[in-house]
Amino acid sequence: MKKISRRDFLAASGMMAGAAMLPGGVASAADKKKDDRVVLSGKAGPTLRFRADGKFKILQLTDTHYISSKPELSDPMIDDIRRYIEIEKPDLIIHTGDIIYTDYDIPSFEKILKPIAEAGIPFFITWGNHDHDFSPEMQKRVEKEPMNEGFPVPGLPGLSNFALPILPSAGGNKPAAMVYSFDSLDVAANSYKFDPQFSAERPEIPGSAWITREQIHWYEAVSEQTTRENGGVPVPSYSFFHIALPEFSEAYDYRWTRIIGEHYESSGRAQLNSGLYVSMLDHKDMVGVFCGHDHDINMIMDYKHGIKLVYGQVTGRSGAYCHLPESYGCRVIELTEGEREFDTWIRLYNGDTEYRVNSGKMVTDTHSGR
């Protein structure tokens, strides 16, 4: 079989200029624009910028699992979300999926969307496996909100693939940091809806799906573009999606990994390793990877390669299982302009905080283990 270079692959797959168009004249997944630039997002949302003090705060909600048939279980969570936003005053709100509990539950989705959209703060959603049967309609609904940042790149599997630049505090349009959203899809058996390879090539694999090669190649093209335009220096980057990569489990099992937080269940990670983590290492831009899905895990891990692997804190109340000692809440991530590190903590439903960590000071100790 003839070998193909990465550049030839990108050109053939529509990631270089001159690639084919999808029906209706919509550019395929990683088509470049006429100025030969990689598409970061399907549409520009509100501008993100570091504050005058050089900080940028992200509020991560995850796994709300609202149940419209049992509002007495879920309604307290709506007040929780409003309180988290009021206390933390974030610059960006990210929901990393599983908004609803059952399929086709638009009333539940609207309940969760309301306090987020009304906050007047930029936000986006990465869809979870509980959302996917109805995510196209929910995506259309989200795109009507003026503060929504989540406009998917056309042609990629799923509906929450986009990259958002955070601009410098002093002005200018060159990114000081990047935030990536990936759609981690559904369980593997159902993901043929987004990429035929799942049903055609891997019908026997149970469990969670994986981020696809097409998504990875798009990330590589964006990363290489931002690095090139930053004088060859990788831009500090952070990625968010629902289902953990296989490396999350590997990091937990590796005896020297530095771990802070709780682990009360086995990870429902992606069932195949499609190579995203290795690509992030190769591109040298990724500082932290953040996910949800596993309600009974809220760890941050310093794996042997330096990228921090971070679980959110389950936000759902009684509609979402949770056996963590301090129960429900959210994760806060504070970036510092010009630094390849972040501060993070968990804000609990009762107002308390726990597990305050500076990622730059959290280094795996190869001598003493955990």
C-alpha positions in Angstrom: 0.0 0.0 0.0 1.4 3.4 -1.0 2.2 5.6 1.9 0.5 9.0 2.0 2.0 12.1 3.7 0.1 14.0 6.3 0.0 17.0 3.9 -1.5 14.9 1.2 -4.0 13.5 3.6 -5.1 16.9 4.7 -5.5 18.0 1.1 -7.5 14.9 0.2 -9.7 15.2 3.3 -10.6 18.8 2.7 -8.3 20.5 5.2 -6.3 22.3 2.6 -7.5 25.0 0.2 -9.5 23.9 -2.8 -11.2 21.0 -1.1 -14.6 19.8 -2.1 -17.8 21.4 -0.8 -20.6 19.6 0.9 -24.1 19.7 -0.8 -25.6 23.2 -0.8 -22.3 24.9 -1.0 -21.3 24.4 2.7 -17.6 23.9 3.2 -16.5 20.5 4.4 -15.1 19.9 7.9 -11.8 21.5 7.7 -12.0 23.5 4.5 -10.0 26.6 4.6 -11.4 30.0 3.6 -10.2 31.8 0.5 -7.4 33.3 2.5 -6.1 29.7 3.2 -7.0 29.8 6.8 -8.4 26.8 8.8 -12.0 27.2 9.9 -12.1 27.6 13.7 -15.9 27.7 14.1 -19.1 27.6 12.1 -19.8 31.2 13.0 -18.2 33.9 15.2 -19.7 34.3 18.7 -19.0 37.0 21.3 -15.3 38.1 21.6 -13.4 36.5 24.4 -10.6 38.5 26.0 -8.5 38.3 29.1 -9.5 40.9 31.8 -7.4 43.9 32.6 -5.8 42.0 35.5 -4.7 39.2 33.1 -7.2 36.6 34.3 -9.9 34.7 32.5 -12.3 32.5 34.5 -14.2 29.5 33.2 -17.1 27.9 35.0 -17.5 24.2 34.0 -21.0 22.6 34.6 -21.5 19.0 33.7 -24.0 16.1 33.9 -27.0 18.1 35.0 -29.4 15.3 34.0 -32.6 17.3 34.5 -35.7 15.1 34.8 -38.8 17.0 33.8 -41.1 14.3 35.2 -39.5 14.8 38.7 -38.9 18.5 39.0 -38.7 18.2 42.8 -35.4 16.4 42.3 -33.9 18.7 39.7 -35.2 22.2 40.4 -32.8 22.9 43.3 -30.0 22.6 40.7 -31.3 25.6 38.8 -30.8 27.7 41.8 -27.4 26.1 42.3 -26.3 27.2 38.8 -27.5 30.8 39.3 -25.5 30.8 42.6 -22.3 29.5 41.0 -22.5 32.2 38.4 -23.2 34.9 40.9 -20.3 33.9 43.2 -17.7 33.2 40.6 -18.5 35.8 37.9 -17.0 33.8 35.1 -15.9 35.1 31.7 -17.1 31.9 30.0 -19.5 29.2 31.0 -19.0 25.7 29.6 -21.5 22.8 30.0 -19.6 19.5 29.2 -22.7 17.5 28.4 -25.5 15.2 29.6 -27.9 18.2 30.1 -30.9 15.9 30.1 -31.7 12.5 31.5 -33.8 11.0 28.8 -34.2 11.4 25.1 -36.4 14.0 23.5 -36.8 16.1 26.6 -36.8 19.7 25.4 -38.6 21.0 28.6 -35.6 19.8 30.6 -33.1 21.3 28.2 -34.9 24.6 28.4 -34.7 24.5 32.2 -31.0 24.1 32.2 -30.4 26.6 29.4 -32.4 29.4 31.0 -30.0 30.4 33.9 -27.0 30.0 31.6 -28.4 32.1 28.8 -29.9 34.8 31.1 -26.5 35.4 32.8 -25.4 37.5 29.9 -22.0 35.7 29.8 -20.5 33.9 26.8 -21.2 30.1 27.0 -21.1 26.9 25.0 -22.2 23.3 25.3 -20.4 20.1 24.4 -23.0 17.5 23.9 -23.0 14.3 26.0 -24.2 10.8 25.3 -27.6 11.4 26.9 -28.1 14.4 24.7 -27.2 13.0 21.3 -30.5 11.6 20.1 -31.9 15.1 20.2 -28.8 17.3 19.9 -29.5 18.7 16.4 -32.7 20.3 17.6 -31.1 21.5 20.8 -28.1 22.9 18.9 -30.5 24.9 16.7 -32.1 26.2 19.9 -28.8 27.2 21.5 -27.6 29.1 18.4 -30.5 31.5 18.9 -28.9 32.8 22.1 -26.8 35.9 21.6 -24.1 34.8 24.1 -23.7 31.4 22.5 -20.1 30.6 21.4 -20.8 27.1 20.1 -21.2 27.0 16.3 -19.9 23.7 14.9 -17.4 23.4 12.1 -19.4 21.9 9.2 -18.6 18.4 8.2 -17.0 17.1 11.4 -18.7 14.2 13.3 -21.0 15.6 16.0 -22.2 19.1 16.7 -19.8 20.6 19.2 -16.5 20.9 17.4 -15.0 24.4 17.4 -12.0 26.5 18.6 -12.3 29.8 20.4 -9.5 32.3 20.7 -9.1 34.3 23.9 -7.6 37.6 23.0 -5.0 39.7 25.0 -6.1 42.0 27.7 -4.2 44.9 26.1 -6.0 44.7 22.8 -5.2 43.1 19.5 -6.5 40.1 17.6 -3.7 37.6 18.0 -4.9 34.8 20.4 -3.3 34.7 23.9 -5.0 31.3 24.6 -7.2 28.9 22.8 -10.2 26.9 24.0 -11.2 23.8 22.0 -14.5 21.9 22.1 -14.7 18.4 20.8 -17.8 16.3 20.4 -17.1 12.9 22.0 -20.2 11.5 20.4 -22.5 8.8 21.8 -22.0 5.1 22.7 -20.1 3.4 19.9 -23.1 1.4 18.6 -25.1 4.7 18.0 -22.4 6.8 16.6 -22.9 5.8 13.0 -25.2 8.8 12.9 -22.2 11.0 13.0 -19.5 8.9 11.3 -20.1 5.7 9.3 -16.9 4.2 10.5 -18.5 3.3 13.8 -21.1 1.0 12.3 -19.2 -0.2 9.3 -15.8 -0.9 10.9 -16.4 -1.4 14.6 -19.9 -2.8 15.2 -18.7 -5.2 17.8 -17.3 -2.6 20.3 -19.6 -1.8 23.2 -19.4 1.3 25.4 -18.4 4.9 24.8 -17.4 6.1 21.3 -14.2 8.1 20.6 -13.1 11.3 19.0 -12.5 10.6 15.4 -9.5 10.9 13.1 -11.3 13.8 11.2 -11.7 15.7 14.4 -8.1 15.2 15.3 -6.8 16.3 11.9 -8.9 19.4 12.2 -7.4 20.2 15.7 -3.9 19.6 14.2 -4.6 22.1 11.4 -5.9 24.7 13.8 -3.0 24.2 16.2 -0.4 24.5 13.5 -2.0 27.6 12.2 -2.1 29.4 15.6 1.5 28.3 16.3 2.7 29.6 13.0 0.9 32.9 13.4 2.4 33.2 17.0 5.9 33.2 15.6 6.3 29.4 16.0 5.4 29.4 19.7 2.5 27.1 20.6 -0.5 29.1 22.1 -1.6 27.8 25.5 -4.7 25.7 24.9 -7.4 24.0 26.8 -9.9 21.4 25.6 -13.4 20.4 26.8 -15.6 17.4 25.9 -17.9 14.9 27.6 -16.3 11.5 27.6 -12.8 10.9 29.0 -9.9 9.8 26.8 -8.3 6.4 27.5 -5.3 8.3 28.9 -7.5 9.3 31.9 -7.6 5.7 33.0 -4.0 5.1 32.2 -3.0 8.1 34.3 -5.0 6.8 37.2 -3.4 3.4 37.0 0.1 4.7 36.6 1.7 4.5 40.0 3.6 7.8 39.8 0.8 10.1 38.6 0.1 13.0 41.0 -3.6 12.9 41.7 -5.8 15.4 43.7 -9.5 14.6 44.1 -11.8 11.7 44.4 -12.3 8.5 42.4 -15.3 6.4 43.3 -16.0 4.6 40.0 -14.3 3.1 37.0 -14.1 5.6 34.1 -16.5 5.2 31.3 -13.8 6.4 28.9 -13.6 6.1 25.1 -13.3 2.5 24.1 -10.7 3.0 21.5 -7.6 5.3 21.5 -7.8 7.3 18.3 -4.7 9.3 19.1 -5.9 12.7 20.2 -3.7 12.9 23.3 -0.6 11.9 21.4 -1.4 14.6 18.8 -1.7 17.2 21.7 1.7 16.1 23.0 3.2 16.5 19.5 1.7 20.0 19.0 2.9 21.2 22.4 0.1 23.6 23.0 -2.4 21.8 25.3 -2.2 22.7 29.0 -5.3 21.0 30.3 -8.0 18.6 29.1 -11.4 18.7 30.9 -14.3 16.2 30.7 -17.4 15.1 32.5 -19.5 11.8 32.2 -18.1 10.0 35.3 -20.2 11.5 38.1 -18.1 9.8 40.9 -14.8 11.2 39.8 -13.5 14.8 40.2 -9.8 14.3 40.0 -7.1 16.5 38.5 -4.1 14.4 37.4 -0.6 15.3 36.4 0.3 12.5 34.0 3.9 11.8 33.1 3.8 13.9 29.9 2.7 17.2 31.6 -0.8 17.8 30.2 -3.3 18.0 33.1 -6.2 15.6 32.9 -9.2 17.0 34.7 -12.7 15.8 35.6 -15.5 18.3 36.3 -17.7 18.1 39.4 -21.1 16.6 38.7 -23.7 19.5 38.8 -26.9 17.5 38.7 -28.8 17.0 42.0 -30.8 13.8 42.7 -31.4 13.2 39.0 -27.7 12.3 38.6 -26.0 9.6 40.6 -23.2 10.9 42.9 -21.4 9.2 45.7 -18.7 11.8 46.2 -18.3 12.9 49.8 -19.2 16.5 49.2 -21.7 15.9 46.4 -22.8 18.3 43.7 -21.2 21.4 42.4 -19.1 22.8 39.5 -15.4 23.2 38.5 -13.8 26.6 38.2 -10.7 27.1 36.0 -8.9 30.4 36.1 -6.3 31.1 33.4 -3.5 33.7 33.6 -2.5 35.5 30.5 1.0 34.6 29.3 1.2 31.5 31.5 1.0 27.8 30.6 -0.8 26.9 33.8 -4.1 27.5 35.5 -5.7 27.6 38.9 -8.7 25.4 39.6 -11.1 24.6 42.4 -14.5 23.0 43.0 -17.4 25.1 44.0 -20.0 23.0 45.9 -23.7 23.5 46.1 -23.5 24.7 49.7 -21.1 27.5 48.7 -17.9 25.8 50.0 -14.8 25.2 47.9 -12.4 22.2 47.8 -9.4 21.0 46.0 -7.8 24.3 45.1 -4.9 23.5 42.8 -2.3 25.5 40.8 -1.5 23.3 37.9 2.0 24.7 37.6 2.9 23.5 41.1 1.3 20.1 40.6 4.2 18.0 39.2 4.4 14.2 39.1 6.9 13.0 41.6 8.7 10.1 39.9 10.3 9.1 43.3 7.5 9.1 45.9 4.4 8.4 43.8 1.0 9.6 45.1 
